[in-house]
Amino acid sequence: MVEAQTKTTTKTAARTATKVKMIRIQYYRSKNSTPAKHKAVVKGLGFTRLNQIVERVDTDSTRGMVKAVPHLVRILENE
């Protein structure tokens, strides 16, 4: 029982120790009068309000979603 608990703790510590690259995305143009697919992408990125800034893990899928709606969102430079 103690061995199983130690393994779980070690795995959790290993995950938190690795640095995950993040990107900041801003939703700056309204999705009104855009195709339904664009609205779904904006919602999938987690935006609920205009001018909202969210931080997402920098993966190919996230970059692809941003690339699909470059006229609605922008990637902010890390400070």
C-alpha positions as CSV (number, residue, x, y, z in Angstrom):
1,M,0.0,0.0,0.0
2,V,2.8,2.4,0.9
3,E,4.6,1.6,-2.3
4,A,1.6,2.5,-4.5
5,Q,1.2,5.8,-2.7
6,T,5.0,6.6,-3.3
7,K,4.7,5.9,-7.0
8,T,1.7,8.2,-7.4
9,T,3.5,11.0,-5.5
10,T,6.6,10.6,-7.7
11,K,4.5,10.7,-11.0
12,T,2.7,13.9,-9.8
13,A,6.0,15.5,-8.8
14,A,7.5,14.7,-12.2
15,R,4.5,16.3,-14.1
16,T,4.7,19.5,-12.1
17,A,8.5,19.8,-12.4
18,T,8.4,20.0,-16.2
19,K,7.9,23.4,-17.7
20,V,4.9,23.6,-20.0
21,K,5.0,26.3,-22.7
22,M,2.0,28.6,-22.6
23,I,0.6,31.2,-25.0
24,R,-1.6,34.2,-24.3
25,I,-4.5,34.7,-26.7
26,Q,-6.7,37.8,-26.9
27,Y,-10.3,37.8,-28.4
28,Y,-10.5,41.2,-29.9
29,R,-13.1,41.1,-32.8
30,S,-16.7,40.1,-32.5
31,K,-17.8,36.7,-33.8
32,N,-21.1,38.2,-35.0
33,S,-21.6,37.7,-38.8
34,T,-19.0,34.9,-39.0
35,P,-19.6,31.3,-40.0
36,A,-20.7,28.8,-37.4
37,K,-17.3,27.0,-37.5
38,H,-15.5,30.2,-36.5
39,K,-17.9,30.7,-33.6
40,A,-17.2,27.1,-32.5
41,V,-13.4,27.7,-32.6
42,V,-13.7,30.9,-30.5
43,K,-15.8,29.0,-28.0
44,G,-13.4,26.0,-28.1
45,L,-10.5,28.3,-27.2
46,G,-12.5,29.3,-24.1
47,F,-13.5,32.8,-24.9
48,T,-16.7,34.2,-23.4
49,R,-16.3,38.0,-23.6
50,L,-14.8,40.4,-26.1
51,N,-11.2,41.6,-25.2
52,Q,-10.7,38.6,-23.0
53,I,-7.2,37.2,-22.6
54,V,-6.8,33.5,-21.9
55,E,-3.6,31.4,-21.4
56,R,-3.5,28.0,-23.2
57,V,-0.9,25.3,-23.6
58,D,1.2,25.9,-26.7
59,T,0.3,22.9,-28.8
60,D,-0.2,22.3,-32.5
61,S,-3.9,22.0,-32.0
62,T,-4.2,25.3,-30.2
63,R,-2.0,27.0,-32.9
64,G,-4.3,25.5,-35.6
65,M,-7.4,26.9,-33.9
66,V,-5.8,30.4,-33.7
67,K,-4.7,30.1,-37.4
68,A,-8.4,29.3,-38.3
69,V,-9.6,32.6,-36.9
70,P,-6.7,35.1,-37.2
71,H,-9.2,37.9,-37.9
72,L,-10.9,37.4,-34.5
73,V,-8.0,36.6,-32.1
74,R,-4.4,37.5,-31.7
75,I,-1.4,36.0,-29.9
76,L,0.1,38.3,-27.3
77,E,3.8,38.4,-26.7
78,N,5.0,37.0,-23.4
79,E,6.2,39.6,-21.0
